[in-house]
Amino acid sequence: MPDPEVYRAALENLPTGVCLVDREGKILLWNDGAERITGYMRQDVLGRSSKEDFLCHADSESNELTGPAAPLATALLEGKGTDAQVSLRHKSGHRVPVRLRTVAIRDAHGHITGAAECFDESMAVAEWDRRQNKLAEYGCLDNASGTLNHSLVHTYIRESLVTFAEHGIPFSVLCIEIDHLEDLKARHGPGAMAAVLRTAGQTLEHSLRPGDAMGRWNENEFLSVVQECSAEEAIKVGERLRKMVSGTKIEWWGDRLPVTVTIGGTGAKAGDSVETIVARAEKAWRASQKQGGDRVAIEK
């Protein structure tokens, strides 16, 4: 049989993220793929307990999977594997959707001796990365947030309105603003504001489907164009985005900066222009803000 180190070397170099823990949950292996997908290097992770859940696993509804519900804990305690779409918190703070699988590792007698977790970026994230690289070449990205710029978002809305008028395919626009951004800037400086903008922008982008669009509209405002989505369906999309952003984590000079967003949205209507549909989404945002923020309102 080949030397066991051959198998270890193969695992270490896989592009798929692989995490191996012992019976107590101590991390024994963290490979190249795990470093690339999460931003955590081996020296950050090896020897730590998986029970710390520094990746903050969350399900497709953005509910945190902690304690006995954590995928590795389920494998260690019950021997049950997991195969699910979840999101992980990147070291830089934004959330990354992945396809995650866990398995219990057993000895020759069937006793659980550890567990393994592997994860791959979702196709949406891979497509987002590819598209961003291309769009950057054409000057279509907002430098501060890393998302689409105002001009390109305007184009997406205009084209969606033409498709809606000719074929009746619905779409919605969501106005998304980061809560208390100016207060954060006053307390922590413009550098903290820039970090929050980029982290929130990347989280929002990663949370949308490849056919949707999202970019920076004004200084503190993002707009998302959600295809094949009526006003009734937009509330679910908005809640998912809100939860995803609230699950981000930004470390700033020893402080953890909380990030929440307030969202207003609307669906396309006959006779709409870019100006009218955006105005309705912003009106819904103002209504949501009056209720205290960190919530979603839809103008029908």
Secondary structure, DSSP 8 states (H G I E B T S, - for coil): ---HHHHHHHHHH-SSEEEEEETT-BEEEE-HHHHHHH---HHHHTTSBGGG-TT--B-TT--B--GGGSHHHHHHHH---EEEEEEEE-TTS-EEEEEEEEEEEE-TTS-EEEEEEEEEE-HHHHHHHHHHHHHHHTT-B-TTTSSB-HHHHHHHHHHHHHHHHHH---EEEEEEEETTHHHHHHHH-HHHHHHHHHHHHHHHHHTS-TT-EEEEEETTEEEEEEET--HHHHHHHHHHHHHHHHT--EEETTEEE---EEEEEEE--TT--HHHHHHHHHHHHHHHHHTTSSSEEEE-
